[in-house]
């Protein structure tokens, strides 16, 4: 027989959501800084050939 799953408490849901948001913020900041370094020409860890 099918048994319904237990509900996740609101506190656990908020904790998991905040962890996910922190990860996305870090990824966004890395991408932004990489794009900024590409535009300004201050490349240190990323190799890009200009034509």
PDB file of N, CA, C and O in Angstrom:
ATOM      1  N   UNK A   1       0.819  -1.191   0.000  1.00  0.00           N
ATOM      2  CA  UNK A   1       0.000   0.000   0.000  1.00  0.00           C
ATOM      3  C   UNK A   1       0.864   1.257   0.000  1.00  0.00           C
ATOM      4  O   UNK A   1       1.970   1.267   0.541  1.00  0.00           O
ATOM      5  N   UNK A   2       0.356   2.281  -0.596  1.00  0.00           N
ATOM      6  CA  UNK A   2       1.074   3.552  -0.628  1.00  0.00           C
ATOM      7  C   UNK A   2       0.919   4.273   0.706  1.00  0.00           C
ATOM      8  O   UNK A   2      -0.181   4.389   1.247  1.00  0.00           O
ATOM      9  N   UNK A   3       2.030   4.744   1.214  1.00  0.00           N
ATOM     10  CA  UNK A   3       2.022   5.460   2.485  1.00  0.00           C
ATOM     11  C   UNK A   3       2.462   6.893   2.219  1.00  0.00           C
ATOM     12  O   UNK A   3       3.494   7.097   1.579  1.00  0.00           O
ATOM     13  N   UNK A   4       1.722   7.886   2.682  1.00  0.00           N
ATOM     14  CA  UNK A   4       2.129   9.272   2.433  1.00  0.00           C
ATOM     15  C   UNK A   4       3.425   9.617   3.175  1.00  0.00           C
ATOM     16  O   UNK A   4       3.676   9.126   4.276  1.00  0.00           O
ATOM     17  N   UNK A   5       4.219  10.452   2.564  1.00  0.00           N
ATOM     18  CA  UNK A   5       5.482  10.880   3.172  1.00  0.00           C
ATOM     19  C   UNK A   5       5.214  11.884   4.290  1.00  0.00           C
ATOM     20  O   UNK A   5       4.191  12.569   4.310  1.00  0.00           O
ATOM     21  N   UNK A   6       6.164  11.947   5.215  1.00  0.00           N
ATOM     22  CA  UNK A   6       6.038  12.921   6.299  1.00  0.00           C
ATOM     23  C   UNK A   6       6.326  14.316   5.766  1.00  0.00           C
ATOM     24  O   UNK A   6       7.140  14.488   4.859  1.00  0.00           O
ATOM     25  N   UNK A   7       5.665  15.295   6.326  1.00  0.00           N
ATOM     26  CA  UNK A   7       5.874  16.683   5.917  1.00  0.00           C
ATOM     27  C   UNK A   7       7.179  17.204   6.498  1.00  0.00           C
ATOM     28  O   UNK A   7       7.555  16.857   7.617  1.00  0.00           O
ATOM     29  N   UNK A   8       7.854  18.028   5.738  1.00  0.00           N
ATOM     30  CA  UNK A   8       9.073  18.682   6.214  1.00  0.00           C
ATOM     31  C   UNK A   8       8.652  19.951   6.954  1.00  0.00           C
ATOM     32  O   UNK A   8       7.796  20.700   6.483  1.00  0.00           O
ATOM     33  N   UNK A   9       9.256  20.182   8.106  1.00  0.00           N
ATOM     34  CA  UNK A   9       8.896  21.364   8.887  1.00  0.00           C
ATOM     35  C   UNK A   9       9.326  22.632   8.148  1.00  0.00           C
ATOM     36  O   UNK A   9      10.210  22.600   7.293  1.00  0.00           O
ATOM     37  N   UNK A  10       8.693  23.727   8.490  1.00  0.00           N
ATOM     38  CA  UNK A  10       9.007  25.000   7.840  1.00  0.00           C
ATOM     39  C   UNK A  10      10.444  25.423   8.122  1.00  0.00           C
ATOM     40  O   UNK A  10      11.098  26.015   7.263  1.00  0.00           O
ATOM     41  N   UNK A  11      10.935  25.124   9.317  1.00  0.00           N
ATOM     42  CA  UNK A  11      12.310  25.510   9.677  1.00  0.00           C
ATOM     43  C   UNK A  11      13.320  24.787   8.794  1.00  0.00           C
ATOM     44  O   UNK A  11      14.250  25.407   8.277  1.00  0.00           O
ATOM     45  N   UNK A  12      13.140  23.468   8.617  1.00  0.00           N
ATOM     46  CA  UNK A  12      14.058  22.706   7.763  1.00  0.00           C
ATOM     47  C   UNK A  12      13.986  23.191   6.321  1.00  0.00           C
ATOM     48  O   UNK A  12      15.001  23.280   5.629  1.00  0.00           O
ATOM     49  N   UNK A  13      12.769  23.502   5.880  1.00  0.00           N
ATOM     50  CA  UNK A  13      12.580  23.981   4.515  1.00  0.00           C
ATOM     51  C   UNK A  13      13.330  25.297   4.301  1.00  0.00           C
ATOM     52  O   UNK A  13      13.987  25.488   3.279  1.00  0.00           O
ATOM     53  N   UNK A  14      13.222  26.208   5.287  1.00  0.00           N
ATOM     54  CA  UNK A  14      13.917  27.498   5.192  1.00  0.00           C
ATOM     55  C   UNK A  14      15.430  27.325   5.217  1.00  0.00           C
ATOM     56  O   UNK A  14      16.142  28.018   4.490  1.00  0.00           O
ATOM     57  N   UNK A  15      15.932  26.402   6.050  1.00  0.00           N
ATOM     58  CA  UNK A  15      17.377  26.151   6.135  1.00  0.00           C
ATOM     59  C   UNK A  15      17.903  25.656   4.798  1.00  0.00           C
ATOM     60  O   UNK A  15      18.917  26.147   4.302  1.00  0.00           O
ATOM     61  N   UNK A  16      17.212  24.680   4.216  1.00  0.00           N
ATOM     62  CA  UNK A  16      17.649  24.126   2.924  1.00  0.00           C
ATOM     63  C   UNK A  16      17.595  25.186   1.830  1.00  0.00           C
ATOM     64  O   UNK A  16      18.484  25.256   0.982  1.00  0.00           O
ATOM     65  N   UNK A  17      16.567  25.996   1.851  1.00  0.00           N
ATOM     66  CA  UNK A  17      16.411  27.049   0.846  1.00  0.00           C
ATOM     67  C   UNK A  17      17.523  28.081   0.967  1.00  0.00           C
ATOM     68  O   UNK A  17      18.047  28.553  -0.042  1.00  0.00           O
ATOM     69  N   UNK A  18      17.888  28.434   2.205  1.00  0.00           N
ATOM     70  CA  UNK A  18      18.937  29.433   2.409  1.00  0.00           C
ATOM     71  C   UNK A  18      20.294  28.894   1.973  1.00  0.00           C
ATOM     72  O   UNK A  18      21.109  29.641   1.431  1.00  0.00           O
ATOM     73  N   UNK A  19      20.549  27.601   2.201  1.00  0.00           N
ATOM     74  CA  UNK A  19      21.807  26.984   1.739  1.00  0.00           C
ATOM     75  C   UNK A  19      21.882  27.050   0.223  1.00  0.00           C
ATOM     76  O   UNK A  19      22.920  27.395  -0.341  1.00  0.00           O
ATOM     77  N   UNK A  20      20.758  26.711  -0.443  1.00  0.00           N
ATOM     78  CA  UNK A  20      20.722  26.739  -1.895  1.00  0.00           C
ATOM     79  C   UNK A  20      20.953  28.155  -2.416  1.00  0.00           C
ATOM     80  O   UNK A  20      21.667  28.349  -3.399  1.00  0.00           O
ATOM     81  N   UNK A  21      20.341  29.152  -1.749  1.00  0.00           N
ATOM     82  CA  UNK A  21      20.516  30.539  -2.176  1.00  0.00           C
ATOM     83  C   UNK A  21      21.957  31.001  -2.003  1.00  0.00           C
ATOM     84  O   UNK A  21      22.476  31.718  -2.859  1.00  0.00           O
ATOM     85  N   UNK A  22      22.624  30.601  -0.896  1.00  0.00           N
ATOM     86  CA  UNK A  22      24.016  30.986  -0.670  1.00  0.00           C
ATOM     87  C   UNK A  22      24.918  30.428  -1.759  1.00  0.00           C
ATOM     88  O   UNK A  22      25.835  31.108  -2.220  1.00  0.00           O
ATOM     89  N   UNK A  23      24.658  29.182  -2.176  1.00  0.00           N
ATOM     90  CA  UNK A  23      25.456  28.570  -3.239  1.00  0.00           C
ATOM     91  C   UNK A  23      25.292  29.344  -4.543  1.00  0.00           C
ATOM     92  O   UNK A  23      26.271  29.593  -5.246  1.00  0.00           O
ATOM     93  N   UNK A  24      24.054  29.726  -4.869  1.00  0.00           N
ATOM     94  CA  UNK A  24      23.823  30.455  -6.119  1.00  0.00           C
ATOM     95  C   UNK A  24      24.461  31.839  -6.082  1.00  0.00           C
ATOM     96  O   UNK A  24      24.938  32.329  -7.105  1.00  0.00           O
ATOM     97  N   UNK A  25      24.473  32.471  -4.910  1.00  0.00           N
ATOM     98  CA  UNK A  25      25.106  33.786  -4.783  1.00  0.00           C
ATOM     99  C   UNK A  25      26.604  33.680  -5.030  1.00  0.00           C
ATOM    100  O   UNK A  25      27.183  34.530  -5.707  1.00  0.00           O
ATOM    101  N   UNK A  26      27.241  32.634  -4.482  1.00  0.00           N
ATOM    102  CA  UNK A  26      28.680  32.449  -4.684  1.00  0.00           C
ATOM    103  C   UNK A  26      29.000  32.210  -6.158  1.00  0.00           C
ATOM    104  O   UNK A  26      29.961  32.769  -6.685  1.00  0.00           O
ATOM    105  N   UNK A  27      28.198  31.382  -6.820  1.00  0.00           N
ATOM    106  CA  UNK A  27      28.413  31.101  -8.242  1.00  0.00           C
ATOM    107  C   UNK A  27      28.231  32.373  -9.063  1.00  0.00           C
ATOM    108  O   UNK A  27      29.000  32.643  -9.986  1.00  0.00           O
ATOM    109  N   UNK A  28      27.205  33.153  -8.717  1.00  0.00           N
ATOM    110  CA  UNK A  28      26.939  34.399  -9.446  1.00  0.00           C
ATOM    111  C   UNK A  28      28.092  35.377  -9.293  1.00  0.00           C
ATOM    112  O   UNK A  28      28.483  36.028 -10.262  1.00  0.00           O
ATOM    113  N   UNK A  29      28.647  35.491  -8.076  1.00  0.00           N
ATOM    114  CA  UNK A  29      29.753  36.414  -7.845  1.00  0.00           C
ATOM    115  C   UNK A  29      31.005  35.989  -8.607  1.00  0.00           C
ATOM    116  O   UNK A  29      31.724  36.837  -9.136  1.00  0.00           O
ATOM    117  N   UNK A  30      31.271  34.680  -8.669  1.00  0.00           N
ATOM    118  CA  UNK A  30      32.425  34.182  -9.419  1.00  0.00           C
ATOM    119  C   UNK A  30      32.285  34.501 -10.901  1.00  0.00           C
ATOM    120  O   UNK A  30      33.237  34.951 -11.540  1.00  0.00           O
ATOM    121  N   UNK A  31      31.086  34.265 -11.449  1.00  0.00           N
ATOM    122  CA  UNK A  31      30.837  34.537 -12.867  1.00  0.00           C
ATOM    123  C   UNK A  31      30.961  36.029 -13.152  1.00  0.00           C
ATOM    124  O   UNK A  31      31.513  36.420 -14.180  1.00  0.00           O
ATOM    125  N   UNK A  32      30.456  36.858 -12.258  1.00  0.00           N
ATOM    126  CA  UNK A  32      30.529  38.303 -12.436  1.00  0.00           C
ATOM    127  C   UNK A  32      31.976  38.780 -12.411  1.00  0.00           C
ATOM    128  O   UNK A  32      32.370  39.601 -13.240  1.00  0.00           O
ATOM    129  N   UNK A  33      32.777  38.273 -11.465  1.00  0.00           N
ATOM    130  CA  UNK A  33      34.166  38.709 -11.368  1.00  0.00           C
ATOM    131  C   UNK A  33      34.970  38.231 -12.572  1.00  0.00           C
ATOM    132  O   UNK A  33      35.870  38.934 -13.033  1.00  0.00           O
ATOM    133  N   UNK A  34      34.651  37.033 -13.091  1.00  0.00           N
ATOM    134  CA  UNK A  34      35.341  36.542 -14.280  1.00  0.00           C
ATOM    135  C   UNK A  34      35.022  37.415 -15.486  1.00  0.00           C
ATOM    136  O   UNK A  34      35.916  37.778 -16.252  1.00  0.00           O
ATOM    137  N   UNK A  35      33.741  37.752 -15.653  1.00  0.00           N
ATOM    138  CA  UNK A  35      33.349  38.630 -16.756  1.00  0.00           C
ATOM    139  C   UNK A  35      33.978  40.002 -16.639  1.00  0.00           C
ATOM    140  O   UNK A  35      34.384  40.595 -17.639  1.00  0.00           O
ATOM    141  N   UNK A  36      34.060  40.506 -15.424  1.00  0.00           N
ATOM    142  CA  UNK A  36      34.664  41.812 -15.192  1.00  0.00           C
ATOM    143  C   UNK A  36      36.155  41.791 -15.540  1.00  0.00           C
ATOM    144  O   UNK A  36      36.672  42.734 -16.140  1.00  0.00           O
ATOM    145  N   UNK A  37      36.841  40.705 -15.158  1.00  0.00           N
ATOM    146  CA  UNK A  37      38.264  40.604 -15.465  1.00  0.00           C
ATOM    147  C   UNK A  37      38.496  40.451 -16.968  1.00  0.00           C
ATOM    148  O   UNK A  37      39.499  40.933 -17.493  1.00  0.00           O
ATOM    149  N   UNK A  38      37.567  39.777 -17.665  1.00  0.00           N
ATOM    150  CA  UNK A  38      37.684  39.656 -19.120  1.00  0.00           C
ATOM    151  C   UNK A  38      37.554  41.023 -19.786  1.00  0.00           C
ATOM    152  O   UNK A  38      38.292  41.332 -20.721  1.00  0.00           O
ATOM    153  N   UNK A  39      36.625  41.834 -19.310  1.00  0.00           N
ATOM    154  CA  UNK A  39      36.402  43.144 -19.910  1.00  0.00           C
ATOM    155  C   UNK A  39      37.554  44.111 -19.625  1.00  0.00           C
ATOM    156  O   UNK A  39      37.940  44.884 -20.502  1.00  0.00           O
ATOM    157  N   UNK A  40      38.100  44.076 -18.417  1.00  0.00           N
ATOM    158  CA  UNK A  40      39.153  45.011 -18.052  1.00  0.00           C
ATOM    159  C   UNK A  40      40.532  44.553 -18.515  1.00  0.00           C
ATOM    160  O   UNK A  40      41.445  45.368 -18.646  1.00  0.00           O
ATOM    161  N   UNK A  41      40.690  43.242 -18.767  1.00  0.00           N
ATOM    162  CA  UNK A  41      41.977  42.724 -19.215  1.00  0.00           C
ATOM    163  C   UNK A  41      42.878  42.263 -18.085  1.00  0.00           C
ATOM    164  O   UNK A  41      44.039  41.931 -18.324  1.00  0.00           O
ATOM    165  N   UNK A  42      42.378  42.236 -16.872  1.00  0.00           N
ATOM    166  CA  UNK A  42      43.159  41.774 -15.723  1.00  0.00           C
ATOM    167  C   UNK A  42      42.962  40.274 -15.525  1.00  0.00           C
ATOM    168  O   UNK A  42      42.361  39.842 -14.541  1.00  0.00           O
ATOM    169  N   UNK A  43      43.475  39.486 -16.467  1.00  0.00           N
ATOM    170  CA  UNK A  43      43.289  38.039 -16.413  1.00  0.00           C
ATOM    171  C   UNK A  43      44.448  37.392 -15.658  1.00  0.00           C
ATOM    172  O   UNK A  43      45.612  37.667 -15.949  1.00  0.00           O
ATOM    173  N   UNK A  44      44.132  36.540 -14.697  1.00  0.00           N
ATOM    174  CA  UNK A  44      45.164  35.839 -13.950  1.00  0.00           C
ATOM    175  C   UNK A  44      44.965  34.328 -14.002  1.00  0.00           C
ATOM    176  O   UNK A  44      45.940  33.586 -14.127  1.00  0.00           O
ATOM    177  N   UNK A  45      43.744  33.866 -13.909  1.00  0.00           N
ATOM    178  CA  UNK A  45      43.500  32.437 -13.864  1.00  0.00           C
ATOM    179  C   UNK A  45      42.714  31.938 -15.079  1.00  0.00           C
ATOM    180  O   UNK A  45      42.348  30.765 -15.141  1.00  0.00           O
ATOM    181  N   UNK A  46      42.460  32.802 -16.021  1.00  0.00           N
ATOM    182  CA  UNK A  46      41.647  32.432 -17.186  1.00  0.00           C
ATOM    183  C   UNK A  46      42.361  32.936 -18.430  1.00  0.00           C
ATOM    184  O   UNK A  46      42.673  34.123 -18.528  1.00  0.00           O
ATOM    185  N   UNK A  47      42.621  32.046 -19.381  1.00  0.00           N
ATOM    186  CA  UNK A  47      43.343  32.408 -20.599  1.00  0.00           C
ATOM    187  C   UNK A  47      42.364  32.659 -21.728  1.00  0.00           C
ATOM    188  O   UNK A  47      41.504  31.828 -22.022  1.00  0.00           O
ATOM    189  N   UNK A  48      42.505  33.805 -22.352  1.00  0.00           N
ATOM    190  CA  UNK A  48      41.589  34.216 -23.392  1.00  0.00           C
ATOM    191  C   UNK A  48      42.376  34.897 -24.472  1.00  0.00           C
ATOM    192  O   UNK A  48      43.073  35.876 -24.207  1.00  0.00           O
ATOM    193  N   UNK A  49      42.281  34.390 -25.715  1.00  0.00           N
ATOM    194  CA  UNK A  49      43.031  34.978 -26.824  1.00  0.00           C
ATOM    195  C   UNK A  49      42.218  36.094 -27.448  1.00  0.00           C
ATOM    196  O   UNK A  49      41.070  35.905 -27.849  1.00  0.00           O
ATOM    197  N   UNK A  50      42.835  37.256 -27.522  1.00  0.00           N
ATOM    198  CA  UNK A  50      42.192  38.384 -28.173  1.00  0.00           C
ATOM    199  C   UNK A  50      42.584  38.404 -29.645  1.00  0.00           C
ATOM    200  O   UNK A  50      43.715  38.066 -29.992  1.00  0.00           O
ATOM    201  N   UNK A  51      41.660  38.795 -30.506  1.00  0.00           N
ATOM    202  CA  UNK A  51      41.947  38.833 -31.945  1.00  0.00           C
ATOM    203  C   UNK A  51      42.434  40.197 -32.368  1.00  0.00           C
ATOM    204  O   UNK A  51      42.724  40.412 -33.545  1.00  0.00           O
TER     205      UNK A  51
END
